[in-house]
Amino acid sequence: MKIILAGFNIDYDMIQGIQSSSSKLDNLTPETISAAYARISRNPLPVNELRKISRKEVGKARKSNEAIVFDMGHSSVAEHAVFNIDILGVSRLIVEEIEKFRLSSFTEKSQRYIHLENDFVIPEEIKNSGFEVPFVETVRAQYRLYHDLYGALKKYVFDKYGDMAADPANHSTLEGWAKEDARYVISLATEAQLGMTINARSLELMLRRSAAHPLEEVRKYGSSLYEAAKPIAPSLVRYTEATPYEKITRPSLRERSSELIARHGRTALKNERLLITDGNVTLVSSTPDADNRLLASLLHGSSDLPMERCLSYVSRMTDREKKDFITTAFRHMEAYDSPLREFETVDLTYDIVLSSSCFAQMKRHRMATIISQDYDPDLGVTIPPSIREVDMEDPFSKMIEKTEELYQRLKNAQSPAAAPYILTNAHRKRIALTVNARELYHISRLREDRHAQWDIRETAEAMVRLAKGVMPLTLMMAGGKDAFPSLRNDVTA
């Protein structure tokens, strides 16, 4: 066996410094690794030798990439080229569009930990609508209230948790609790920044979808991203223009949906099946007989039996045998361990109404399938309980009224797609979320933990409560990281 480090990401400024010191270094591109790995399937040379050839012949490597990725259609070759991208000065609203891409990694400036100033984006659609002045006035008013809320909440938190406040080491934590509730009043136009790691295949898809987006900010983001990446890997990024599929499909579906709803009426069609609801979380569907399905999958993965016979065996097991068998899969687990792959064979679909602040965290669980609707003021707003406790609910509610009044004016203007920029982190949207049990465990570990932000913690707790009602054995170990030791003791005792 021979394991060789083929490369790793380094800062681009360092690469430019190396290139400037030698005019011969024209091979500092991830395309050479993509080309070398593409040749593995047809060339008997060791892969490290193939990389050496690619580095010496960058032009040929690029032609090889183009032929293999685009002519032959082996797009996975482009996944070997990886980019690290700094993204600054974008709105909080379009971060949601950027982070829709599953096979990428994102680390975002957190509004929970950073004290926000008056940094926000003024969309081109707003500038051209005649509403720029009221837009800016409203956003600045939101920020003034944010600062007032933070001052009141900081005092409240330090007084409420006096024992913690006595130790200066806890001050940043307590300040963070005040910030995370104060931010509910600021708009989705607030500037954000993030670091993104993305491979060339996902990058190309991101460019196409950005080009087809109705918002100018997203289109500008896509063109800027293209300008940054193309010089580095021109052979791997080709199809970047908006396609009819990307441009037309969603608007066509919206039009047909409106027609269907108008024809049948909003309340004419009802789901006869009784749905289970916990607050703003509704369990729409789940894998039938999920515990037995999981048991059969565990038996299948640990034997030589076909799935049909595994299901037959499970049907004859006693309740005690079933619990003991699933417990075996948990007995040596630690809080950082993921459940076995078999837990992906059962799933659940939820309908969830959640705030923008909550969605900002939920959307990061990209192994789930999240179908997201637009923000809708008719769904109400989420008001942090602490705002009521510091007697600031009245100014908060008045700011929401002012915000929604401008939202309606923007929505009735020439560019309704830009209206959500003015909405706040408290405003809500509806999502449909489908998740398998393995990913639900991940959500539970992270979001039910006592250190999790309260809004998403409440949502995650409701999700897990509903899920345990339909698959109690499968989810017997679901809970936050802090609860893991006691859960394991209870289950494996």
PEHU-V416995 format. One record per backbone hydrogen bond with DSSP energy under -1.0 kcal/mol. NH is the residue of the N-H (numbers start at 1). CO is the residue of the C=O. E is the energy in kcal/mol with one decimal. If there is no record, write none. Layout:
# PEHU-V416995
[[NH,CO,E] [NH,CO,E]]
This chain:
# PEHU-V416995
[[15,11,-1.6] [16,12,-2.6] [17,13,-1.8] [18,14,-2.2] [19,15,-2.6] [20,16,-2.4] [22,19,-1.1] [25,22,-1.3] [26,24,-1.9] [29,27,-2.0] [32,29,-1.2] [34,30,-1.8] [35,31,-2.6] [36,32,-2.2] [37,33,-2.7] [38,34,-2.0] [39,35,-1.2] [42,39,-1.2] [43,39,-1.7] [50,46,-1.9] [51,47,-2.0] [52,48,-1.4] [53,49,-2.1] [54,50,-2.1] [55,51,-2.2] [56,52,-1.5] [57,53,-1.6] [61,57,-2.4] [62,58,-2.5] [63,59,-2.0] [64,60,-2.6] [65,61,-2.5] [66,62,-2.4] [67,63,-2.3] [68,64,-2.6] [69,65,-3.3] [70,66,-1.6] [71,66,-1.4] [72,67,-2.2] [74,68,-2.5] [75,73,-1.8] [77,74,-1.5] [78,75,-1.5] [79,76,-1.4] [80,77,-1.6] [81,78,-1.2] [83,198,-3.1] [85,196,-3.6] [87,194,-2.6] [90,192,-1.2] [92,190,-1.8] [93,188,-2.0] [95,91,-1.0] [98,94,-2.4] [99,95,-2.6] [100,97,-1.1] [101,98,-1.0] [104,102,-1.4] [105,197,-2.6] [107,195,-2.0] [109,193,-3.0] [114,110,-1.4] [119,117,-1.1] [121,189,-3.0] [127,123,-2.1] [128,124,-2.1] [129,126,-1.1] [135,131,-2.1] [136,132,-2.8] [137,133,-2.5] [138,134,-2.4] [139,135,-2.5] [140,136,-2.5] [141,137,-2.0] [142,138,-2.4] [143,139,-2.1] [144,140,-2.2] [145,141,-2.1] [146,142,-2.3] [147,143,-2.4] [148,144,-2.0] [149,145,-3.3] [150,146,-2.7] [151,147,-2.1] [152,148,-2.3] [153,149,-3.2] [154,150,-2.6] [155,151,-1.6] [156,152,-2.1] [157,153,-3.0] [158,154,-2.4] [159,155,-2.3] [160,156,-2.7] [161,157,-2.3] [165,161,-2.5] [166,162,-1.4] [167,164,-1.7] [170,167,-2.4] [171,168,-1.4] [174,170,-2.2] [175,171,-2.7] [176,172,-1.9] [177,173,-1.6] [178,174,-1.5] [179,175,-2.4] [180,176,-2.6] [182,178,-2.2] [183,179,-2.0] [184,181,-1.2] [185,182,-1.5] [186,183,-1.6] [188,423,-2.3] [190,187,-1.3] [191,119,-2.1] [192,90,-3.2] [194,87,-2.5] [195,107,-2.6] [196,85,-2.7] [197,105,-2.4] [198,83,-2.5] [200,78,-1.1] [200,81,-2.1] [203,199,-2.5] [204,200,-2.1] [205,201,-1.6] [206,202,-2.5] [207,203,-2.2] [208,204,-2.0] [209,205,-2.4] [210,206,-2.3] [211,207,-2.1] [212,208,-1.0] [213,210,-1.2] [219,215,-1.8] [220,216,-2.8] [221,217,-2.2] [222,218,-2.3] [223,219,-2.2] [224,220,-2.4] [225,221,-2.5] [226,222,-2.2] [227,223,-2.1] [228,224,-1.7] [229,225,-1.9] [230,226,-2.7] [232,229,-1.1] [233,229,-1.6] [236,233,-1.5] [240,238,-1.4] [247,243,-2.5] [248,244,-2.9] [249,245,-1.4] [252,248,-2.5] [253,249,-2.3] [254,250,-2.4] [255,251,-2.2] [256,252,-2.5] [257,253,-2.6] [258,254,-2.3] [259,255,-1.9] [260,256,-2.4] [261,257,-2.7] [262,258,-2.4] [263,259,-2.1] [264,260,-2.4] [265,261,-2.3] [276,283,-1.3] [278,281,-3.4] [281,278,-1.6] [282,351,-2.6] [283,276,-3.2] [284,349,-2.5] [285,349,-1.5] [287,347,-2.2] [293,289,-2.0] [294,290,-2.7] [295,291,-2.5] [296,292,-2.5] [297,293,-1.9] [298,294,-2.7] [299,295,-2.4] [300,296,-2.6] [301,297,-2.5] [303,300,-1.0] [310,306,-1.9] [311,307,-2.5] [312,308,-1.5] [313,309,-2.6] [314,310,-2.5] [315,311,-1.8] [316,313,-1.4] [317,314,-1.3] [322,318,-2.3] [323,319,-2.3] [324,320,-2.5] [325,321,-2.2] [326,322,-2.2] [327,323,-2.4] [328,324,-1.4] [329,326,-1.1] [330,327,-1.6] [331,327,-1.5] [333,330,-2.1] [337,334,-1.8] [343,340,-2.1] [344,341,-2.2] [345,342,-1.9] [348,435,-2.4] [349,285,-2.8] [350,433,-3.1] [351,282,-2.6] [352,431,-2.8] [353,280,-2.1] [354,429,-2.3] [356,427,-1.9] [357,425,-2.0] [359,355,-2.9] [360,356,-2.3] [362,358,-2.4] [363,359,-2.8] [364,361,-1.1] [365,362,-1.9] [366,364,-1.7] [368,365,-1.5] [369,434,-2.9] [371,432,-2.9] [373,430,-2.5] [376,428,-2.6] [379,376,-2.4] [380,377,-2.0] [382,426,-2.2] [387,384,-1.4] [389,385,-1.9] [390,386,-1.5] [391,388,-1.6] [392,387,-2.7] [396,392,-1.9] [397,393,-3.0] [398,394,-2.4] [399,395,-2.0] [400,396,-1.9] [401,397,-2.3] [402,398,-2.4] [403,399,-2.5] [404,400,-2.7] [405,401,-2.0] [406,402,-1.7] [407,403,-2.3] [408,404,-2.2] [409,405,-1.6] [410,406,-2.7] [411,407,-2.7] [412,408,-1.6] [413,410,-1.2] [418,415,-1.7] [419,416,-1.4] [421,418,-1.6] [422,419,-1.6] [423,420,-1.1] [425,186,-1.8] [426,184,-1.4] [427,424,-1.0] [429,354,-2.2] [431,352,-2.7] [432,371,-2.5] [433,350,-2.3] [434,369,-2.6] [435,348,-2.5] [437,346,-2.3] [440,436,-2.3] [441,437,-1.9] [442,438,-1.3] [443,439,-2.5] [444,440,-2.8] [445,441,-3.0] [446,442,-2.1] [447,443,-3.2] [448,444,-2.1] [452,449,-2.0] [457,453,-2.1] [458,454,-2.4] [459,455,-1.6] [460,456,-2.9] [461,457,-2.5] [462,458,-1.9] [463,459,-2.3] [464,460,-2.5] [465,461,-2.4] [466,462,-2.3] [467,463,-2.2] [468,464,-2.8] [470,467,-1.2] [471,467,-2.0] [475,471,-1.8] [476,473,-1.3] [478,475,-1.7] [481,445,-1.9] [487,483,-2.2] [488,484,-2.9] [489,485,-2.2] [490,486,-2.3] [491,487,-2.5] [492,488,-2.8]]
